[in-house]
């Protein structure tokens, strides 16, 4: 009986160790940890440039509003799209690229992958990459995991899919429905510096809600302040 208990305890410890190894890199979500141990994930680029990125699309209603506004601002951005949504709206992905924007991968669905599942991670990430490539005619370069949760499994899957993981340096918390445009703008500008990558959202993961309208309202002021500080605003491809 004692040997069975010891074996069970050993198995539990081993499973716990594997779990910690899997989720350990998710600590990169915390900016101080990321900057110290995984500085490349902070997506710092040229000192005279700010990268503008949008997550959670594509959406046939909201995403075109961002194209039009970005045209007015003479800005190109990087759109991180969910593979499952891109598969439903490939025409939106294609037009995003046709408008001169960069399209990147945000995973297949907007779910954090807390439990290890190496085959799932590889299969879904490659599928998302292929959907984007088919829609755009060019293979994407970047991968940002949903919620910024980058597990060991997703890191390995990104490497096998030939995608570069990247997070952000400033955000607007613009997914919150009760935030004003001034609050979104203040949150972004409180953290942005030359070389920063900014995270905003052109829709919600499920396509519901109206928070994206606040982001649209906040965007011109963000771009104006960045340019006023002497920073160009553009895509991740231009950032490095």
Backbone bond lengths (Angstrom), bond angles and torsions (degrees), N, CA, C in turn:
res aa  C-N    CA-C-N  psi(-1)  N-CA   C-N-CA  omega(-1)  CA-C   N-CA-C  phi
1 X - - - 1.455 - - 1.533 110.94 -
2 X 1.372 114.52 -41.64 1.459 119.01 -179.95 1.518 111.13 -60.50
3 X 1.348 116.67 -40.86 1.463 120.12 -179.11 1.520 111.45 -65.02
4 X 1.329 116.04 -35.30 1.475 119.77 178.09 1.531 110.03 -66.14
5 X 1.345 115.55 -42.30 1.461 119.37 179.87 1.519 111.12 -64.66
6 X 1.343 116.00 -41.63 1.462 120.21 178.74 1.522 110.52 -62.72
7 X 1.341 115.75 -43.25 1.463 119.84 179.42 1.518 111.00 -62.98
8 X 1.336 116.26 -41.33 1.457 120.09 179.99 1.519 110.52 -65.22
9 X 1.347 115.90 -42.23 1.462 119.03 178.11 1.514 111.36 -63.35
10 X 1.338 116.06 -40.70 1.458 119.61 178.53 1.515 111.92 -63.06
11 X 1.347 115.87 -40.42 1.464 119.78 178.51 1.523 111.04 -64.47
12 X 1.353 116.00 -40.39 1.465 119.78 179.81 1.519 111.23 -64.56
13 X 1.331 115.97 -42.11 1.465 119.81 178.54 1.526 110.63 -64.27
14 X 1.342 115.06 -41.45 1.465 118.44 178.52 1.517 112.02 -62.89
15 X 1.352 115.71 -42.06 1.469 119.24 179.05 1.521 110.68 -64.75
16 X 1.343 116.37 -40.91 1.461 119.54 178.58 1.526 110.68 -62.79
17 X 1.346 116.05 -40.03 1.465 119.16 178.36 1.507 112.30 -63.16
18 X 1.334 115.93 -41.87 1.462 119.48 178.00 1.523 110.80 -64.24
19 X 1.346 115.67 -39.27 1.462 119.01 179.15 1.519 111.95 -63.31
20 X 1.341 115.66 -43.12 1.468 119.26 178.82 1.520 111.43 -64.75
21 X 1.326 116.14 -39.32 1.463 119.64 178.37 1.523 110.78 -63.54
22 X 1.337 115.72 -34.55 1.463 119.98 -178.78 1.517 111.31 -70.59
23 X 1.346 117.07 -45.53 1.462 119.78 -174.06 1.522 113.01 -91.64
24 X 1.322 118.01 -8.94 1.458 120.87 -176.75 1.511 114.39 -50.52
25 X 1.340 119.40 -48.29 1.469 119.43 -179.08 1.518 114.28 -64.22
26 X 1.362 117.04 -14.74 1.462 119.26 178.13 1.523 111.52 -63.47
27 X 1.340 117.34 -16.85 1.463 120.29 174.96 1.520 111.54 -62.23
28 X 1.327 117.22 -16.14 1.464 120.80 177.50 1.522 111.73 -64.33
29 X 1.342 117.57 -12.76 1.463 121.10 175.46 1.520 110.82 -61.38
30 X 1.329 117.21 -29.68 1.453 121.90 -178.83 1.535 109.43 -81.02
31 X 1.328 118.74 119.37 1.466 120.18 -174.47 1.523 115.21 -52.71
32 X 1.350 120.53 -45.51 1.470 118.30 -179.48 1.528 112.55 -62.85
33 X 1.335 116.62 -38.57 1.469 120.70 178.27 1.523 110.01 -67.06
34 X 1.317 115.49 -44.32 1.472 120.58 -179.18 1.521 111.00 -60.57
35 X 1.326 115.79 -45.78 1.466 118.78 -175.86 1.516 112.43 -67.23
36 X 1.341 115.78 -27.69 1.457 118.28 -179.03 1.520 112.55 -85.07
37 X 1.341 117.43 -43.87 1.454 120.38 -171.17 1.530 114.08 -104.56
38 X 1.339 117.41 -27.24 1.473 120.39 179.91 1.530 108.88 -133.15
39 X 1.320 118.91 62.36 1.472 120.45 -173.34 1.523 113.59 -59.68
40 X 1.342 117.86 -28.26 1.459 119.31 -179.70 1.523 111.44 -64.16
41 X 1.346 117.23 -28.70 1.460 120.37 -179.53 1.521 112.04 -70.34
42 X 1.312 117.18 -20.74 1.459 121.11 -179.47 1.524 111.71 -70.82
43 X 1.339 115.38 -11.49 1.468 121.69 174.25 1.518 112.81 59.55
44 X 1.324 116.41 39.89 1.454 119.33 175.51 1.519 109.82 -79.17
45 X 1.333 114.66 130.73 1.446 119.97 -177.78 1.519 111.99 -120.24
46 X 1.323 115.62 -149.05 1.454 121.37 -178.12 1.524 111.03 -59.51
47 X 1.308 116.97 143.82 1.462 122.19 -176.68 1.524 112.87 -65.93
48 X 1.345 116.60 -19.76 1.467 119.28 -179.37 1.526 112.09 -101.08
49 X 1.343 117.02 18.30 1.462 120.21 -172.03 1.518 110.73 -138.16
50 X 1.339 116.06 144.71 1.463 123.31 170.61 1.519 107.64 -123.04
51 X 1.335 116.85 127.46 1.456 121.39 178.47 1.522 109.28 -88.88
52 X 1.326 116.03 129.81 1.465 122.31 179.40 1.519 108.90 -104.94
53 X 1.328 117.33 121.17 1.462 120.93 -177.05 1.522 110.61 -130.02
54 X 1.335 115.40 148.90 1.461 122.78 179.73 1.526 109.10 -128.82
55 X 1.329 116.07 138.06 1.462 122.07 -178.83 1.525 112.36 -112.49
56 X 1.341 114.43 161.66 1.478 127.00 161.94 1.522 115.49 87.84
57 X 1.324 119.69 -4.03 1.464 120.61 176.47 1.522 111.13 -79.94
58 X 1.320 116.26 -166.87 1.473 126.38 3.41 1.526 111.53 -85.01
59 X 1.316 115.08 155.78 1.456 120.91 176.17 1.527 108.42 -133.96
60 X 1.331 118.00 127.77 1.471 119.33 -175.57 1.519 113.73 -69.19
61 X 1.340 118.53 -15.28 1.462 121.18 179.00 1.523 111.11 -94.03
62 X 1.327 117.14 -53.07 1.470 119.75 -171.87 1.521 113.66 -86.05
63 X 1.320 118.46 -38.81 1.465 119.71 -175.05 1.529 112.78 -57.76
64 X 1.337 120.23 -42.64 1.471 118.83 177.63 1.527 113.63 -60.77
65 X 1.329 118.28 -28.37 1.454 120.03 177.10 1.533 110.49 -64.02
66 X 1.328 115.66 -35.14 1.466 119.95 178.45 1.526 110.66 -71.61
67 X 1.333 117.46 -38.64 1.473 118.16 176.15 1.522 110.00 -56.55
68 X 1.346 115.70 -48.18 1.465 119.69 -175.13 1.528 111.24 -63.70
69 X 1.334 116.53 -43.73 1.458 119.00 179.78 1.523 111.28 -66.36
70 X 1.318 117.08 -41.73 1.465 119.86 179.01 1.524 111.18 -64.48
71 X 1.342 117.25 -34.00 1.466 119.90 173.44 1.529 110.43 -60.97
72 X 1.339 116.49 -44.09 1.467 120.17 179.62 1.530 110.90 -63.01
73 X 1.320 116.35 -35.62 1.468 120.91 -179.11 1.525 112.40 -84.43
74 X 1.331 116.18 -7.07 1.469 121.82 -176.42 1.532 110.69 57.66
75 X 1.326 115.64 49.45 1.462 122.89 -178.90 1.525 109.01 -127.32
76 X 1.326 115.72 141.13 1.459 121.60 170.65 1.522 107.36 -112.54
77 X 1.330 116.33 144.54 1.458 121.48 -174.19 1.520 110.37 -132.81
78 X 1.324 115.79 173.91 1.462 122.73 175.52 1.513 108.39 -109.12
79 X 1.334 116.41 124.83 1.459 122.81 -179.74 1.528 109.13 -106.11
80 X 1.328 116.84 117.30 1.463 122.00 175.82 1.526 108.11 -90.49
81 X 1.336 116.37 113.88 1.459 120.57 -173.24 1.528 111.10 -108.00
82 X 1.325 115.34 149.71 1.457 121.93 173.64 1.526 108.90 -82.69
83 X 1.330 116.77 132.84 1.457 120.19 -176.35 1.510 113.01 -59.66
84 X 1.340 117.82 -40.80 1.465 120.62 -178.07 1.526 111.18 -65.12
85 X 1.319 117.52 -34.61 1.458 120.32 178.41 1.528 110.80 -78.89
86 X 1.327 116.09 -35.51 1.462 119.61 177.03 1.523 110.78 -63.87
87 X 1.332 116.64 -34.84 1.465 120.02 178.36 1.530 111.17 -66.76
88 X 1.340 116.93 -30.94 1.469 120.57 177.75 1.519 112.49 -80.99
89 X 1.327 116.57 -26.52 1.468 120.39 -176.17 1.529 110.86 -131.46
90 X 1.317 118.23 57.86 1.469 119.39 -178.01 1.525 112.54 -62.51
91 X 1.325 116.71 -27.10 1.463 119.63 179.84 1.529 111.12 -66.32
92 X 1.334 117.50 -32.16 1.463 120.81 178.25 1.530 109.40 -70.88
93 X 1.323 116.52 -40.81 1.464 120.53 176.63 1.527 110.21 -61.85
94 X 1.328 115.99 -45.98 1.464 120.18 -178.66 1.526 111.43 -61.60
95 X 1.324 116.44 -41.36 1.465 119.34 -179.12 1.522 111.32 -71.39
96 X 1.327 117.24 -31.71 1.464 120.17 175.58 1.524 109.82 -58.06
97 X 1.326 115.49 -46.93 1.467 119.82 178.62 1.524 111.09 -67.39
98 X 1.336 116.70 -39.60 1.465 120.24 -178.99 1.524 111.45 -63.89
99 X 1.312 117.22 -28.06 1.471 121.14 178.30 1.534 111.59 -78.38
100 X 1.311 117.21 -1.57 1.459 120.64 177.03 1.507 114.94 97.24
101 X 1.333 117.32 6.60 1.456 120.66 179.54 1.528 110.21 -89.40
102 X 1.318 114.90 161.39 1.457 121.26 177.90 1.530 108.24 -95.09
103 X 1.329 116.76 138.57 1.465 121.75 178.60 1.523 108.83 -112.91
104 X 1.321 116.17 129.66 1.461 122.61 -178.10 1.529 109.20 -128.48
105 X 1.320 116.45 176.65 1.467 122.28 -171.87 1.529 110.32 -104.79
106 X 1.342 115.25 133.01 1.464 122.29 178.39 1.531 111.36 -115.27
107 X 1.330 115.91 19.84 1.461 120.29 -176.44 1.514 110.82 97.07
108 X 1.334 115.71 -178.99 1.466 120.43 179.16 1.527 110.56 -87.51
109 X 1.326 117.52 -49.87 1.455 122.79 174.08 1.528 108.02 -126.30
110 X 1.321 115.96 166.35 1.463 119.70 -177.36 1.533 109.78 -91.06
111 X 1.320 115.02 65.18 1.463 121.37 179.89 1.526 109.40 -127.70
112 X 1.349 117.77 131.37 1.474 118.77 173.55 1.517 110.24 -69.96
113 X 1.321 117.46 136.99 1.461 122.17 -175.26 1.525 109.37 -97.62
114 X 1.344 116.38 71.86 1.455 119.73 -175.27 1.523 112.68 -70.17
115 X 1.317 117.81 -35.55 1.462 120.71 -177.41 1.525 110.15 -90.07
116 X 1.328 117.57 137.14 1.473 119.67 179.98 1.526 111.59 -62.00
117 X 1.301 116.01 130.41 1.465 122.70 174.24 1.524 107.34 -156.18
118 X 1.341 117.03 76.60 1.468 120.95 -172.25 1.521 113.76 -55.64
119 X 1.329 117.22 -42.90 1.457 118.45 -177.71 1.518 111.63 -67.11
120 X 1.343 116.63 -40.63 1.467 119.87 177.16 1.520 110.72 -60.30
121 X 1.326 116.63 -45.99 1.462 120.39 -178.11 1.524 111.20 -58.95
122 X 1.324 116.15 -45.67 1.465 120.35 -178.82 1.524 110.74 -66.96
123 X 1.330 116.28 -46.55 1.466 120.45 -177.05 1.524 111.72 -62.12
124 X 1.341 116.90 -47.34 1.462 120.07 -176.64 1.521 112.23 -69.00
125 X 1.318 116.39 -38.15 1.462 118.39 -178.30 1.520 111.19 -70.80
126 X 1.315 116.95 -39.36 1.465 119.40 176.00 1.516 111.15 -65.64
127 X 1.319 116.62 -38.48 1.462 120.04 179.11 1.523 110.53 -63.82
128 X 1.342 116.44 -44.74 1.466 119.48 177.79 1.521 110.90 -61.41
129 X 1.324 116.33 -43.54 1.468 120.48 178.80 1.531 110.38 -59.35
130 X 1.323 116.74 -44.27 1.465 120.51 -177.22 1.522 111.78 -67.49
131 X 1.333 117.54 -37.80 1.462 120.55 177.92 1.528 110.24 -62.07
132 X 1.332 116.29 -43.60 1.467 120.35 178.77 1.521 110.56 -64.74
133 X 1.321 116.73 -43.80 1.462 120.10 -179.23 1.524 111.50 -62.77
134 X 1.321 116.62 -42.04 1.465 119.89 179.80 1.523 111.64 -64.49
135 X 1.340 116.37 -37.02 1.464 119.80 -178.62 1.526 111.72 -74.52
136 X 1.332 116.51 -37.63 1.473 121.22 -173.16 1.522 113.60 -94.95
137 X 1.331 116.44 -25.55 1.459 119.78 -174.60 1.507 112.96 82.79
138 X 1.328 117.01 9.03 1.465 121.36 178.49 1.522 108.25 -145.11
139 X 1.322 116.43 142.42 1.462 120.38 -179.18 1.520 110.23 -74.51
140 X 1.333 118.36 133.02 1.460 120.56 177.62 1.523 111.76 -69.14
141 X 1.313 115.17 159.18 1.466 122.18 -177.35 1.519 111.91 -107.13
142 X 1.338 117.17 -37.12 1.460 121.90 -166.11 1.521 111.72 -106.80
143 X 1.328 115.05 151.89 1.464 122.43 173.66 1.521 109.17 -135.74
144 X 1.323 116.07 125.64 1.465 122.14 172.71 1.528 107.58 -119.33
145 X 1.327 118.43 117.84 1.463 120.03 -177.63 1.520 111.27 -70.02
146 X 1.330 118.07 149.66 1.458 120.80 175.33 1.524 111.38 -54.88
147 X 1.320 116.20 136.76 1.466 124.10 -178.10 1.530 112.48 64.21
148 X 1.317 118.24 5.14 1.456 120.25 -176.59 1.514 113.23 72.47
149 X 1.331 117.91 17.19 1.465 122.18 -177.37 1.529 108.69 -90.98
150 X 1.308 115.96 100.48 1.460 121.76 -176.28 1.535 109.02 -103.86
151 X 1.317 116.61 98.94 1.459 121.66 178.78 1.525 110.50 -83.16
152 X 1.319 115.54 169.58 1.465 119.75 174.95 1.526 110.55 -59.16
153 X 1.343 116.20 -41.22 1.463 119.74 179.48 1.510 112.49 -61.38
154 X 1.330 117.47 -42.56 1.459 120.21 179.28 1.521 111.47 -70.46
155 X 1.323 116.85 -33.60 1.458 119.89 178.16 1.528 109.64 -63.14
156 X 1.330 116.31 -46.63 1.463 120.54 178.34 1.517 111.58 -65.05
157 X 1.328 116.06 -40.62 1.463 119.60 179.61 1.523 111.04 -63.66
158 X 1.339 116.48 -39.72 1.467 120.03 177.68 1.523 110.73 -61.82
159 X 1.325 116.31 -41.50 1.461 119.49 178.91 1.528 110.48 -62.62
160 X 1.331 117.19 -42.77 1.465 120.46 -179.66 1.526 111.64 -68.95
161 X 1.336 116.71 -29.13 1.467 120.43 177.09 1.524 112.10 -86.62
162 X 1.341 117.15 1.39 1.463 123.36 -179.18 1.527 111.42 58.85
163 X 1.331 114.66 44.46 1.459 121.96 176.37 1.521 109.12 -116.77
164 X 1.320 116.32 145.25 1.462 121.14 -179.16 1.525 110.18 -99.23
165 X 1.338 118.48 116.62 1.467 120.14 178.74 1.530 111.11 -66.50
166 X 1.319 115.61 140.30 1.460 120.74 -179.38 1.525 108.25 -153.26
167 X 1.317 117.07 139.61 1.463 120.86 177.81 1.532 109.02 -110.70
168 X 1.339 118.81 -117.35 1.466 119.50 -175.79 1.522 109.19 -163.01
169 X 1.324 115.68 169.02 1.450 120.80 177.31 1.513 113.30 -116.15
170 X 1.336 117.41 -19.60 1.469 122.17 178.48 1.519 108.36 -148.31
171 X 1.313 116.07 145.68 1.470 120.25 176.31 1.517 109.13 -139.32
172 X 1.345 114.89 173.06 1.457 119.31 -178.78 1.507 114.64 -113.75
173 X 1.350 117.57 0.25 1.466 121.96 -173.31 1.528 109.42 48.76
174 X 1.321 114.71 39.88 1.461 120.52 -172.45 1.521 113.40 -84.24
175 X 1.317 117.89 4.64 1.461 120.56 174.14 1.530 110.99 -81.84
176 X 1.327 117.28 -12.50 1.458 121.26 -178.25 1.528 109.69 -80.98
177 X 1.317 116.21 122.04 1.463 121.46 -172.36 1.525 113.27 -64.86
178 X 1.335 117.91 -26.64 1.468 119.65 -174.06 1.521 113.75 -92.96
179 X 1.339 117.96 6.84 1.456 119.67 179.83 1.526 110.70 -85.72
180 X 1.324 115.45 145.88 1.459 120.73 177.50 1.524 109.82 -90.22
181 X 1.322 115.66 165.36 1.465 119.79 177.01 1.523 110.57 -61.60
182 X 1.329 117.07 -37.45 1.465 120.31 178.95 1.524 110.97 -63.64
183 X 1.341 117.09 -38.74 1.462 120.24 178.81 1.519 111.30 -67.34
184 X 1.318 116.99 -42.24 1.467 120.67 177.89 1.524 109.93 -61.43
185 X 1.303 115.68 -46.89 1.461 120.96 -179.50 1.531 110.96 -61.62
186 X 1.326 117.01 -44.55 1.464 121.64 -179.53 1.524 110.97 -63.35
187 X 1.326 117.37 -40.63 1.466 121.42 -179.41 1.521 110.87 -64.65
188 X 1.320 116.82 -44.23 1.473 120.15 178.96 1.519 110.17 -64.04
189 X 1.315 116.43 -51.90 1.466 120.20 -172.61 1.526 112.64 -70.45
190 X 1.333 116.81 -17.76 1.455 119.19 175.99 1.515 113.32 -71.36
191 X 1.353 117.10 -19.01 1.463 120.79 -177.80 1.519 113.94 -116.45
192 X 1.321 117.37 -17.36 1.457 118.91 -172.59 1.527 110.98 -75.97
193 X 1.324 114.41 140.48 1.465 123.66 174.86 1.529 106.94 -140.58
194 X 1.296 117.45 171.51 1.453 118.32 172.90 1.523 110.10 -58.82
195 X 1.325 116.59 130.80 1.456 120.69 -178.18 1.511 114.53 96.13
196 X 1.347 117.72 -2.76 1.465 121.47 -177.20 1.527 111.42 -81.55
197 X 1.332 115.40 147.35 1.461 122.36 168.10 1.517 108.45 -102.26
198 X 1.328 117.06 125.82 1.462 123.33 -177.04 1.523 110.01 -100.39
199 X 1.329 116.18 132.53 1.466 122.91 176.72 1.525 109.95 -104.82
200 X 1.342 115.65 122.23 1.457 123.54 171.41 1.536 107.97 -133.37
201 X 1.322 117.77 -177.45 1.467 121.28 -175.72 1.526 109.96 -134.84
202 X 1.331 115.83 132.34 1.463 119.94 176.88 1.520 112.24 -93.48
203 X 1.332 117.33 -3.16 1.462 123.21 175.26 1.513 107.84 -170.35
204 X 1.318 116.89 178.75 1.465 122.19 171.44 1.527 108.40 -95.16
205 X 1.336 118.17 158.27 1.472 119.86 -177.42 1.523 113.78 -57.14
206 X 1.343 116.67 -32.66 1.470 119.85 179.68 1.521 112.48 -96.67
207 X 1.328 116.58 4.46 1.454 120.02 178.72 1.510 114.48 76.54
208 X 1.328 117.41 5.87 1.464 120.79 -178.63 1.519 110.33 -100.70
209 X 1.319 115.10 170.91 1.453 119.55 177.52 1.522 112.22 84.11
210 X 1.326 114.13 168.55 1.461 121.41 -175.68 1.524 112.46 -124.22
211 X 1.342 117.49 13.81 1.467 119.85 -177.00 1.520 112.11 -60.33
212 X 1.335 117.01 -27.90 1.462 119.96 -178.67 1.534 111.89 -61.90
213 X 1.330 117.57 -26.63 1.463 120.26 178.50 1.539 110.52 -65.29
214 X 1.330 115.99 -36.20 1.460 120.47 176.38 1.518 110.66 -65.71
215 X 1.341 116.22 -39.84 1.462 120.43 177.46 1.523 110.41 -61.01
216 X 1.321 116.90 -43.71 1.470 120.49 177.21 1.529 110.96 -57.95
217 X 1.309 116.21 -42.09 1.464 120.29 -178.42 1.525 111.38 -67.77
218 X 1.337 116.09 -34.72 1.467 120.34 -177.45 1.527 112.72 -78.97
219 X 1.319 117.31 -24.80 1.458 121.36 -168.79 1.530 114.96 -61.45
220 X 1.323 120.56 -45.45 1.473 118.43 -178.69 1.524 112.81 -58.38
221 X 1.333 117.45 -40.22 1.455 119.99 179.78 1.517 112.38 -66.36
222 X 1.326 116.90 -35.45 1.464 120.73 177.91 1.528 110.13 -65.05
223 X 1.321 116.20 -47.30 1.462 120.40 -179.70 1.531 110.41 -63.78
224 X 1.331 116.49 -42.56 1.467 120.29 -178.97 1.529 111.27 -61.16
225 X 1.334 117.09 -44.35 1.461 120.40 -179.06 1.525 111.30 -66.46
226 X 1.321 116.89 -39.25 1.468 120.04 178.15 1.518 110.74 -63.36
227 X 1.314 116.16 -45.98 1.464 119.18 178.80 1.523 111.36 -65.46
228 X 1.324 116.24 -35.91 1.450 119.56 178.16 1.522 112.51 -64.33
229 X 1.337 116.12 -26.53 1.468 120.73 177.32 1.522 112.30 -84.52
230 X 1.347 115.93 -0.77 1.458 119.70 178.77 1.510 114.83 91.90
231 X 1.348 116.80 14.61 1.458 120.03 -179.01 1.522 110.63 -104.41
232 X 1.318 116.47 132.68 1.452 121.10 169.72 1.522 108.66 -73.43
233 X 1.329 117.11 151.46 1.458 122.21 179.81 1.519 108.05 -120.84
234 X 1.328 116.92 128.78 1.462 119.29 -177.10 1.519 113.11 -168.84
235 X 1.326 115.28 -153.09 1.459 121.99 -172.60 1.522 111.19 -86.73
236 X 1.319 114.97 169.20 1.471 119.96 173.31 1.518 111.19 -64.90
237 X 1.321 116.93 -34.82 1.473 119.38 179.21 1.525 110.71 -59.71
238 X 1.332 116.89 -35.80 1.468 121.46 179.00 1.520 111.66 -80.48
239 X 1.318 116.69 -17.76 1.459 123.15 -169.57 1.531 112.26 -73.24
240 X 1.343 115.42 -33.68 1.464 119.65 -173.09 1.530 109.11 -103.82
